[in-house]
Amino acid sequence: MIELANVHKAFGANHVLRGVTLSVPRGESMVIIGGSGTGKSVLLKCILGLVTPDSGQIRVDGRNVAEGDHDAFLARFGMLFQGAALFDSLSVWQNVAFRLLRGARKRPRAEAREIAIEKLRRVGLKPEVAELYPAELSGGMQKRVGLARAIAAEPEIIFFDEPTTGLDPIMAGVINELIREIVVEMGATAVTITHDMSSVRAIADDVAMLHDGVIQWTGPVGRMDASGDPYVDQFIHGRATGPIEAVR
């Protein structure tokens, strides 16, 4: 579904992506791991066409992301942002239905609200939550609302940006289970970026390790612990010593 071939991106003298090559199979869940500042978020923005690579090629479902109707292209994606990124001035249901209320595929307001309430139910939130505002919700509830928004338009591809950041271990486990269930249920292709190893093991079909601007290793999550790759081994075990230098 997603193919990256020798993708480079620099911001001035900062060379973030140095030749990323990666294939994400249709209908599977790929988790990209790596330390903070290694370019995981830049990689997602390149796939979405929000950042233009300096060189290399990115294809989604066989199509070059730089070509064609970009709005129609983006309509194929759902996104769960780090920190949920809800609109404070909109009610919960309006946040969930944000895409449904706008653009060429705009739905009638009553229909959009009905869909939003159904998606809220899917992530374990009661209908009465729909009329609340983000400030009235806990962090875990906000993350669930963000997940409901990500799936509201039935996207083919869903991106999850650090889905468990700021959550306690129990709520993180709940979110991980919800993500896994929803991805399987929808048959969507999923790409998650995280450094939370519990999320990796709960969500992933495949894992890719991004470090120093390239994919150091990729393979099924079941092979991760015995990858034989020193970068992966150091990262997943949280060791201070190894090929990845700790920033002091």
Contacts in CASP RR format, 6 or more apart in sequence:
PFRMAT RR
TARGET T0000
AUTHOR 0000-0000-0000
METHOD contacts of the structure
MODEL  1
MIELANVHKAFGANHVLRGVTLSVPRGESMVIIGGSGTGKSVLLKCILGL
VTPDSGQIRVDGRNVAEGDHDAFLARFGMLFQGAALFDSLSVWQNVAFRL
LRGARKRPRAEAREIAIEKLRRVGLKPEVAELYPAELSGGMQKRVGLARA
IAAEPEIIFFDEPTTGLDPIMAGVINELIREIVVEMGATAVTITHDMSSV
RAIADDVAMLHDGVIQWTGPVGRMDASGDPYVDQFIHGRATGPIEAVR
1 24 0 8 1.000
1 25 0 8 1.000
1 26 0 8 1.000
1 27 0 8 1.000
1 60 0 8 1.000
1 61 0 8 1.000
1 156 0 8 1.000
1 157 0 8 1.000
1 189 0 8 1.000
2 22 0 8 1.000
2 23 0 8 1.000
2 24 0 8 1.000
2 30 0 8 1.000
2 47 0 8 1.000
2 58 0 8 1.000
2 59 0 8 1.000
2 60 0 8 1.000
2 157 0 8 1.000
2 189 0 8 1.000
2 191 0 8 1.000
3 22 0 8 1.000
3 23 0 8 1.000
3 24 0 8 1.000
3 57 0 8 1.000
3 58 0 8 1.000
3 59 0 8 1.000
3 60 0 8 1.000
3 62 0 8 1.000
4 20 0 8 1.000
4 21 0 8 1.000
4 22 0 8 1.000
4 23 0 8 1.000
4 43 0 8 1.000
4 46 0 8 1.000
4 47 0 8 1.000
4 56 0 8 1.000
4 57 0 8 1.000
4 58 0 8 1.000
5 21 0 8 1.000
5 56 0 8 1.000
5 57 0 8 1.000
5 58 0 8 1.000
6 19 0 8 1.000
6 20 0 8 1.000
6 21 0 8 1.000
6 55 0 8 1.000
6 56 0 8 1.000
6 57 0 8 1.000
7 17 0 8 1.000
7 19 0 8 1.000
7 20 0 8 1.000
7 21 0 8 1.000
7 43 0 8 1.000
7 46 0 8 1.000
7 53 0 8 1.000
7 55 0 8 1.000
7 56 0 8 1.000
7 57 0 8 1.000
7 58 0 8 1.000
8 15 0 8 1.000
8 17 0 8 1.000
8 18 0 8 1.000
8 19 0 8 1.000
8 20 0 8 1.000
8 53 0 8 1.000
8 54 0 8 1.000
8 55 0 8 1.000
8 56 0 8 1.000
9 15 0 8 1.000
9 16 0 8 1.000
9 17 0 8 1.000
9 42 0 8 1.000
9 46 0 8 1.000
9 51 0 8 1.000
9 53 0 8 1.000
9 54 0 8 1.000
10 16 0 8 1.000
10 17 0 8 1.000
10 54 0 8 1.000
15 213 0 8 1.000
16 39 0 8 1.000
16 42 0 8 1.000
16 213 0 8 1.000
17 39 0 8 1.000
17 42 0 8 1.000
17 43 0 8 1.000
17 46 0 8 1.000
17 53 0 8 1.000
17 213 0 8 1.000
18 212 0 8 1.000
18 213 0 8 1.000
18 214 0 8 1.000
19 56 0 8 1.000
19 213 0 8 1.000
19 214 0 8 1.000
20 43 0 8 1.000
20 210 0 8 1.000
20 213 0 8 1.000
20 214 0 8 1.000
20 215 0 8 1.000
21 214 0 8 1.000
21 215 0 8 1.000
22 30 0 8 1.000
22 208 0 8 1.000
22 215 0 8 1.000
22 218 0 8 1.000
24 30 0 8 1.000
24 189 0 8 1.000
24 191 0 8 1.000
24 206 0 8 1.000
25 189 0 8 1.000
25 205 0 8 1.000
25 206 0 8 1.000
26 189 0 8 1.000
27 183 0 8 1.000
27 187 0 8 1.000
27 188 0 8 1.000
27 189 0 8 1.000
27 190 0 8 1.000
28 189 0 8 1.000
28 190 0 8 1.000
28 205 0 8 1.000
28 206 0 8 1.000
29 180 0 8 1.000
29 183 0 8 1.000
29 189 0 8 1.000
29 190 0 8 1.000
29 191 0 8 1.000
29 192 0 8 1.000
29 203 0 8 1.000
29 204 0 8 1.000
29 205 0 8 1.000
29 206 0 8 1.000
30 189 0 8 1.000
30 190 0 8 1.000
30 191 0 8 1.000
30 192 0 8 1.000
30 204 0 8 1.000
30 205 0 8 1.000
30 206 0 8 1.000
30 207 0 8 1.000
30 208 0 8 1.000
31 191 0 8 1.000
31 192 0 8 1.000
31 193 0 8 1.000
31 194 0 8 1.000
31 199 0 8 1.000
31 200 0 8 1.000
31 203 0 8 1.000
31 204 0 8 1.000
31 206 0 8 1.000
31 207 0 8 1.000
31 208 0 8 1.000
31 221 0 8 1.000
32 40 0 8 1.000
32 43 0 8 1.000
32 191 0 8 1.000
32 192 0 8 1.000
32 193 0 8 1.000
32 194 0 8 1.000
32 207 0 8 1.000
32 208 0 8 1.000
32 209 0 8 1.000
32 210 0 8 1.000
33 193 0 8 1.000
33 194 0 8 1.000
33 195 0 8 1.000
33 197 0 8 1.000
33 200 0 8 1.000
33 207 0 8 1.000
33 208 0 8 1.000
33 209 0 8 1.000
33 210 0 8 1.000
33 232 0 8 1.000
33 235 0 8 1.000
33 236 0 8 1.000
34 40 0 8 1.000
34 195 0 8 1.000
34 209 0 8 1.000
34 210 0 8 1.000
34 211 0 8 1.000
34 235 0 8 1.000
35 195 0 8 1.000
35 211 0 8 1.000
35 235 0 8 1.000
35 244 0 8 1.000
36 195 0 8 1.000
38 210 0 8 1.000
38 211 0 8 1.000
38 212 0 8 1.000
38 213 0 8 1.000
39 210 0 8 1.000
39 213 0 8 1.000
40 193 0 8 1.000
40 210 0 8 1.000
41 161 0 8 1.000
41 193 0 8 1.000
42 51 0 8 1.000
43 193 0 8 1.000
43 210 0 8 1.000
44 159 0 8 1.000
44 161 0 8 1.000
44 191 0 8 1.000
44 193 0 8 1.000
45 51 0 8 1.000
46 52 0 8 1.000
46 53 0 8 1.000
46 58 0 8 1.000
46 65 0 8 1.000
47 58 0 8 1.000
47 60 0 8 1.000
47 65 0 8 1.000
47 159 0 8 1.000
47 191 0 8 1.000
48 65 0 8 1.000
48 74 0 8 1.000
48 77 0 8 1.000
48 159 0 8 1.000
49 58 0 8 1.000
49 65 0 8 1.000
49 66 0 8 1.000
49 70 0 8 1.000
52 66 0 8 1.000
57 64 0 8 1.000
58 64 0 8 1.000
58 65 0 8 1.000
58 66 0 8 1.000
59 65 0 8 1.000
60 73 0 8 1.000
60 76 0 8 1.000
60 157 0 8 1.000
61 76 0 8 1.000
61 156 0 8 1.000
63 73 0 8 1.000
65 73 0 8 1.000
71 103 0 8 1.000
71 104 0 8 1.000
75 99 0 8 1.000
75 105 0 8 1.000
75 153 0 8 1.000
75 155 0 8 1.000
76 155 0 8 1.000
76 156 0 8 1.000
76 157 0 8 1.000
77 155 0 8 1.000
77 156 0 8 1.000
77 157 0 8 1.000
77 158 0 8 1.000
77 159 0 8 1.000
78 150 0 8 1.000
78 151 0 8 1.000
78 153 0 8 1.000
78 155 0 8 1.000
78 157 0 8 1.000
78 158 0 8 1.000
78 159 0 8 1.000
79 150 0 8 1.000
79 158 0 8 1.000
79 159 0 8 1.000
79 161 0 8 1.000
80 143 0 8 1.000
80 146 0 8 1.000
80 147 0 8 1.000
80 149 0 8 1.000
80 150 0 8 1.000
80 158 0 8 1.000
80 159 0 8 1.000
80 160 0 8 1.000
80 161 0 8 1.000
80 163 0 8 1.000
80 179 0 8 1.000
81 146 0 8 1.000
81 161 0 8 1.000
82 161 0 8 1.000
82 162 0 8 1.000
82 163 0 8 1.000
82 165 0 8 1.000
83 142 0 8 1.000
83 143 0 8 1.000
83 162 0 8 1.000
83 165 0 8 1.000
83 166 0 8 1.000
84 134 0 8 1.000
84 139 0 8 1.000
84 142 0 8 1.000
84 143 0 8 1.000
84 145 0 8 1.000
84 146 0 8 1.000
85 146 0 8 1.000
86 92 0 8 1.000
86 95 0 8 1.000
86 134 0 8 1.000
86 142 0 8 1.000
86 145 0 8 1.000
86 146 0 8 1.000
86 149 0 8 1.000
87 94 0 8 1.000
87 95 0 8 1.000
87 98 0 8 1.000
87 134 0 8 1.000
88 133 0 8 1.000
88 134 0 8 1.000
88 135 0 8 1.000
89 133 0 8 1.000
90 98 0 8 1.000
90 133 0 8 1.000
91 130 0 8 1.000
91 131 0 8 1.000
91 132 0 8 1.000
91 133 0 8 1.000
92 116 0 8 1.000
92 120 0 8 1.000
92 125 0 8 1.000
92 129 0 8 1.000
92 130 0 8 1.000
92 131 0 8 1.000
92 132 0 8 1.000
92 133 0 8 1.000
92 134 0 8 1.000
92 137 0 8 1.000
92 145 0 8 1.000
93 113 0 8 1.000
93 116 0 8 1.000
93 117 0 8 1.000
93 120 0 8 1.000
93 130 0 8 1.000
93 131 0 8 1.000
94 101 0 8 1.000
94 116 0 8 1.000
95 134 0 8 1.000
95 145 0 8 1.000
95 146 0 8 1.000
95 149 0 8 1.000
96 115 0 8 1.000
96 116 0 8 1.000
96 119 0 8 1.000
96 120 0 8 1.000
96 130 0 8 1.000
96 145 0 8 1.000
96 146 0 8 1.000
96 148 0 8 1.000
96 149 0 8 1.000
96 152 0 8 1.000
97 107 0 8 1.000
97 112 0 8 1.000
97 113 0 8 1.000
97 115 0 8 1.000
97 116 0 8 1.000
97 149 0 8 1.000
97 152 0 8 1.000
98 149 0 8 1.000
98 152 0 8 1.000
99 105 0 8 1.000
99 149 0 8 1.000
99 152 0 8 1.000
99 153 0 8 1.000
100 106 0 8 1.000
100 107 0 8 1.000
100 111 0 8 1.000
100 112 0 8 1.000
100 115 0 8 1.000
100 116 0 8 1.000
100 152 0 8 1.000
100 153 0 8 1.000
101 107 0 8 1.000
101 109 0 8 1.000
101 112 0 8 1.000
105 153 0 8 1.000
107 115 0 8 1.000
113 130 0 8 1.000
115 152 0 8 1.000
116 130 0 8 1.000
116 148 0 8 1.000
116 152 0 8 1.000
117 127 0 8 1.000
117 130 0 8 1.000
119 148 0 8 1.000
119 149 0 8 1.000
119 151 0 8 1.000
119 152 0 8 1.000
120 126 0 8 1.000
120 127 0 8 1.000
120 129 0 8 1.000
120 130 0 8 1.000
120 144 0 8 1.000
120 145 0 8 1.000
120 148 0 8 1.000
121 127 0 8 1.000
122 148 0 8 1.000
122 151 0 8 1.000
122 182 0 8 1.000
123 144 0 8 1.000
123 145 0 8 1.000
123 147 0 8 1.000
123 148 0 8 1.000
123 178 0 8 1.000
123 182 0 8 1.000
124 144 0 8 1.000
124 178 0 8 1.000
125 141 0 8 1.000
125 144 0 8 1.000
125 145 0 8 1.000
125 148 0 8 1.000
129 137 0 8 1.000
129 141 0 8 1.000
129 145 0 8 1.000
134 142 0 8 1.000
134 145 0 8 1.000
137 145 0 8 1.000
139 166 0 8 1.000
139 167 0 8 1.000
139 171 0 8 1.000
140 167 0 8 1.000
140 171 0 8 1.000
140 175 0 8 1.000
143 163 0 8 1.000
143 164 0 8 1.000
143 167 0 8 1.000
143 171 0 8 1.000
143 175 0 8 1.000
144 175 0 8 1.000
144 178 0 8 1.000
147 163 0 8 1.000
147 175 0 8 1.000
147 178 0 8 1.000
147 179 0 8 1.000
147 182 0 8 1.000
150 158 0 8 1.000
150 160 0 8 1.000
151 158 0 8 1.000
151 182 0 8 1.000
151 186 0 8 1.000
154 186 0 8 1.000
155 188 0 8 1.000
156 188 0 8 1.000
156 189 0 8 1.000
157 188 0 8 1.000
157 189 0 8 1.000
157 190 0 8 1.000
157 191 0 8 1.000
158 182 0 8 1.000
158 183 0 8 1.000
158 186 0 8 1.000
158 188 0 8 1.000
158 189 0 8 1.000
158 190 0 8 1.000
158 191 0 8 1.000
159 190 0 8 1.000
159 191 0 8 1.000
159 192 0 8 1.000
159 193 0 8 1.000
160 179 0 8 1.000
160 190 0 8 1.000
160 191 0 8 1.000
160 192 0 8 1.000
160 193 0 8 1.000
160 194 0 8 1.000
160 203 0 8 1.000
161 192 0 8 1.000
161 193 0 8 1.000
162 193 0 8 1.000
162 194 0 8 1.000
162 195 0 8 1.000
162 196 0 8 1.000
163 175 0 8 1.000
163 176 0 8 1.000
163 179 0 8 1.000
163 192 0 8 1.000
163 194 0 8 1.000
163 199 0 8 1.000
163 203 0 8 1.000
164 171 0 8 1.000
164 172 0 8 1.000
164 173 0 8 1.000
164 175 0 8 1.000
164 176 0 8 1.000
164 194 0 8 1.000
164 196 0 8 1.000
164 198 0 8 1.000
164 199 0 8 1.000
165 196 0 8 1.000
167 175 0 8 1.000
169 198 0 8 1.000
172 196 0 8 1.000
172 198 0 8 1.000
172 199 0 8 1.000
173 198 0 8 1.000
173 202 0 8 1.000
176 198 0 8 1.000
176 199 0 8 1.000
176 202 0 8 1.000
176 203 0 8 1.000
177 202 0 8 1.000
179 190 0 8 1.000
179 192 0 8 1.000
179 202 0 8 1.000
179 203 0 8 1.000
180 202 0 8 1.000
180 203 0 8 1.000
182 188 0 8 1.000
183 190 0 8 1.000
183 203 0 8 1.000
190 203 0 8 1.000
192 199 0 8 1.000
192 203 0 8 1.000
192 204 0 8 1.000
194 200 0 8 1.000
195 235 0 8 1.000
197 236 0 8 1.000
200 207 0 8 1.000
200 221 0 8 1.000
200 224 0 8 1.000
200 236 0 8 1.000
201 221 0 8 1.000
204 221 0 8 1.000
205 220 0 8 1.000
205 221 0 8 1.000
206 218 0 8 1.000
206 219 0 8 1.000
206 220 0 8 1.000
206 221 0 8 1.000
207 217 0 8 1.000
207 218 0 8 1.000
207 219 0 8 1.000
207 220 0 8 1.000
207 221 0 8 1.000
207 224 0 8 1.000
207 232 0 8 1.000
208 215 0 8 1.000
208 217 0 8 1.000
208 218 0 8 1.000
208 219 0 8 1.000
209 215 0 8 1.000
209 216 0 8 1.000
209 217 0 8 1.000
209 218 0 8 1.000
209 229 0 8 1.000
209 231 0 8 1.000
209 232 0 8 1.000
209 235 0 8 1.000
210 216 0 8 1.000
211 231 0 8 1.000
211 235 0 8 1.000
211 244 0 8 1.000
216 229 0 8 1.000
216 231 0 8 1.000
216 232 0 8 1.000
217 227 0 8 1.000
217 229 0 8 1.000
217 231 0 8 1.000
217 232 0 8 1.000
219 227 0 8 1.000
224 232 0 8 1.000
224 236 0 8 1.000
225 236 0 8 1.000
227 233 0 8 1.000
230 242 0 8 1.000
230 243 0 8 1.000
231 243 0 8 1.000
231 244 0 8 1.000
233 239 0 8 1.000
234 241 0 8 1.000
234 242 0 8 1.000
234 243 0 8 1.000
234 244 0 8 1.000
235 244 0 8 1.000
240 246 0 8 1.000
END
